[in-house]
Amino acid sequence: MTEPEIETLIERAAERGAKKALANVGLHDEDAGRDVQELRGLLEAWRATRRTILQTITRVVTTAILTALAAGAYLHFTSKNQ
């Protein structure tokens, strides 16, 4: 076998393997590109949601700590004045 024949054989095998792998995950039809774009959109939405949740939790914890500090300071100063 010549080198170009080997390369052609490898290329065909790789293409068949890729087609089989795509078929195994359900991406074998003409809607596959749209499906992948939709999955990417869902993944980005999930990441944005997760980021927002973490920001919200951080804000709530920070607000709770600051409120506790303010309440402690208030109680400390009001008890000294009485």
C-alpha positions in Angstrom: 0.0 0.0 0.0 1.2 3.5 -0.8 1.3 6.3 1.6 -1.6 8.2 -0.1 -3.7 5.0 0.0 -3.0 4.6 3.7 -4.0 8.2 4.3 -7.2 7.8 2.3 -8.0 4.6 4.3 -7.3 6.4 7.6 -9.4 9.4 6.5 -12.4 7.1 5.6 -12.1 5.2 8.9 -12.0 8.5 10.8 -15.0 9.8 9.0 -17.0 6.6 9.6 -16.0 6.7 13.3 -17.0 10.3 13.7 -20.4 9.6 12.0 -20.9 6.6 14.3 -20.0 8.6 17.4 -22.4 11.4 16.4 -25.2 8.8 15.7 -24.6 7.3 19.1 -25.3 10.6 20.8 -28.2 11.4 18.6 -26.5 14.0 16.4 -26.8 12.3 13.1 -29.5 14.2 11.3 -29.8 17.7 9.8 -31.0 19.2 13.1 -27.8 18.3 14.8 -26.2 21.8 14.4 -29.3 23.4 15.8 -29.4 20.9 18.7 -25.8 21.7 19.6 -26.5 25.4 19.5 -29.5 24.9 21.8 -27.4 22.9 24.2 -24.7 25.6 24.2 -27.5 28.1 25.0 -28.8 26.0 27.8 -25.3 25.6 29.2 -24.7 29.3 29.1 -28.0 30.0 30.8 -27.1 27.5 33.5 -23.8 29.2 34.1 -25.4 32.6 34.3 -28.0 31.3 36.7 -25.3 29.7 38.9 -23.3 32.9 38.8 -26.4 34.9 39.9 -27.2 32.5 42.7 -23.7 32.8 44.1 -23.8 36.6 43.9 -27.2 36.6 45.7 -25.9 34.3 48.4 -22.9 36.5 48.9 -25.0 39.6 49.2 -27.4 37.9 51.7 -24.5 36.7 53.9 -22.8 40.2 53.7 -26.1 41.9 54.5 -26.7 39.6 57.5 -23.2 40.2 58.8 -23.5 43.9 58.5 -26.9 43.9 60.1 -25.6 41.8 63.0 -22.7 44.3 63.4 -25.1 47.3 63.3 -27.4 45.6 65.8 -24.5 44.8 68.1 -23.2 48.4 67.9 -26.7 49.8 68.6 -27.1 47.6 71.6 -23.7 48.4 72.9 -24.2 52.2 72.6 -27.8 52.1 73.9 -26.8 50.1 77.0 -24.0 52.6 77.8 -26.3 55.5 77.6 -28.8 54.1 80.2 
